[in-house]
């Protein structure tokens, strides 16, 4: 039984090879190229391989017993096909040796030989080069093709942009959580150093990556090129929602650090408050747009791509849009794709709303007892410091993992529902258990 070995040529009989070559013009560029290849292999000690040259206009038959794989040909009317027999073939050669001689145009022009790639992710859509050359936005494209589920040009599974975002998150987590706790207890109990010296060092080190990243994203938004700016505005001073949230949060946290560490005898209970204050800011700024969206109120000011006077989207939408567009360098294509996805998919809108509640209410609930622990006398200040700094980051890590799992499940359901109806569902979700009650959405994919 014959089978295809990609990248190796056939070892047919000498008579078959001569019969195939007899019907071809000897001056054909394809024949000359094959002759040169065979001569090179003969010089290297490899026996010449036989080739079956077919007319390009004829279709290559793929039967169960025999398959053909196309190779590049410089001539416009000729195509070289290779066959191999698993029983008669000699020592197998490395496929890379053959593919190395193929140009990139071969793989573009011979799509039938390429594995089918997932259409769910297109890394080129979020590049500056693609954004500059195109004549329309992704929103316009998906409005003209309402049967297509808008795709987001960012994923945690592939691409370079994810690594920058992952590295930034890990670095901020270490800088904002581990360093303040480790430095305080190590220097206080290990080196018996005075508090004002300890927090002079902690205040200097803490937030370095955060402040640096804030400056970098601000410069990106102020650039003449509007690749990173929110949709609907070209002003250099029209910052996105996350930038204003960062300004408010950094101001509050830095003020608490200065007030608590300025005296010679540091106010340790004041220095317990930066993390509860951070939770208040997170819950408040995530809940503010969510409340306006739920009540149908109009935005009092611009929120990223939502202009003043429009109904805002839930809070997590803006955190997700601004972080990926600016910090992960996905730019306006991601903003356009996210807006198109939000408008087209009811399941996606429901997921964003649920995530907004998930990230706006619990931070405030956790911040209240942490504030009480920070100010009451029964809890020693040294103990309160460790609790108030550690718990917010432990909570955020758990919440992040749960959120990723939850979003993945919702997006799987969204794709199944969209493909089953060939278009938007208009808010009517399909009961996936009706077709197969024992099959989960992950198994269905």
PyMOL commands that set and color helices and strands:
alter all, ss='L'
color gray80, all
select helices_A, chain A and resi 14-22+29-43+95-99+104-109+111-113+123-126+128-133+138-144+161-190+195-205+208-222+241-262+270-295+315-327+331-344+346-375+381-421+432-434+441-444
alter helices_A, ss='H'
color red, helices_A
select strands_A, chain A and resi 52-55+69-71+78-82
alter strands_A, ss='S'
color yellow, strands_A
deselect
rebuild
show_as cartoon
